[in-house]
Amino acid sequence: MHRELLITREPIDEPALVASRAAHPQCGAVVTFSGLVRDRESDSGIEALDYTAFVPMAEHQFARLFDELEQRWPVASVRLVHRLGPVAVGEASLWIELLAPHRAEALAACQWLIDELKRVVPIWKQAVR
């Protein structure tokens, strides 16, 4: 399985990421997910979310998640970008792309990956008001 992980302070350039997608002729499904910062956190307005991480452990946990994902689904490629630092309302803090032979596998793998990264990856957010 092809794997790419980027933890960055730079804005996520979704068009560039899509344009750089490698072809996988056995795959009929591409699932992408963009996690955008909403204008509310804990029922009050915000301007941004400020993300921090313990990067070495985050990279380790993502590698473990990618290992498990590979064991559970026939995914040919996973690419994930997570922002650090302040991310303004409306901007993407997370971008995921999964390629798989069929949509059901790609959708299930994406949902699982999002749920698990929120559970085990040491990335934290703080509302900026």
N, C-alpha and C positions, 0 to 999 in steps of 0.2 A: 504494500500500500504506500502510495506517495503521501508524504507528510510535510506540511509547512506550518511553522508557528512564528508569529511576530508579535512581540510585546513592545509597544512603541509609544512615544509621546507625540508622534506626528498624526495629523488627521488621516483617517482611513479613506483612501482613494478607490472607491468601489469600481468605477469604470476601468481604471488601470488594472485592478485585480482581475476583473472579468476578462479583459483583453489578454492577460497573461496566462489564462487557463490552458493547460496542456490537454491535448486531445487524448481521449481514452475510447477507442472505437467499440469496446465491449460494453460501454456504459450508455444507457438510454435515459438516465435521470441525472439532473443537476439540481441540487437544492442549495439555495443560499439563504442566509438569515442575517439581517441587520438589526442590531439592538440599538435603538435610538434613545437619547435622553429625553424624558418627558418633562413637562413644566411643573410637575408636582411630585413631592416625595413626602411620605407620611402625612398626607392631607394638607400640606401647605406648599405655597409657591416657591420655586427655586429658579436660579439663573443657570446653574451648571451642576455637574457632579465632579468631584475631584477624586480620581482613582489612584490608589497606592497599592504596592505589591511587594512581597518578598520574592523577587524575580527568580533566583536560583530554585527555590522550592516550587514556584509556579511552573517553571519550565519542567521540573521533575514530575509534577502532578499531571501536566498536560501530556507528557510522554506516556505515563501510566494509563491515562484515559484513552489515548490513541491506540495503545496496545490492546486494551479491552475492547474498544470499538472494532478493531481489526478482527478480533476473535468472534465477535457477536454478529457482524454483518459483512456481506461481501462488498465492502466499499473499496473503490480503486484509488481514491484520493480524498484527503482532508486537508483543508487550508483554514487557518484560524488567525485572526488579527484581533488583539485586545489593546485598547488605549490605556495609557496612564496619564496622570495629570488632570488638569481641568478640561472637561468636555461640556460644551455649551448645549443648552436645550436645542433639540433638533438634529444634533450631530450624532454620528454613530460612535458608540463606545466598543462595539463588538461586531465582527463580521466573520461568518462561517460559510464555507463552501464544501459540499460533499458530492462526490460522483459515485454512482452505483449503477449496476445493471438495470434496476427497476425502481420506480418511485417509492414504493412502500418501504423498501430497505433504506433509501436515502432519507426519507421523512422520519422514520423511526430512529435512525442513527442520529440525526440532527437534534431531535427532541431530547433524546437520552443525553447527548453531549452537553447541551445547554443546562439541563437539570443537574448533571454531575459536576460540571465546572463550577456552578454556583455553590455546590455543596462542599467541594474539596480543594479548590484552587485558592491559595491565599492572595486574593485580590479584594480590596476593600474600597467602598465608596463613601464619600462624605458630601452631603448637600452643601451647595454654595448658595446662600440667600442674599 
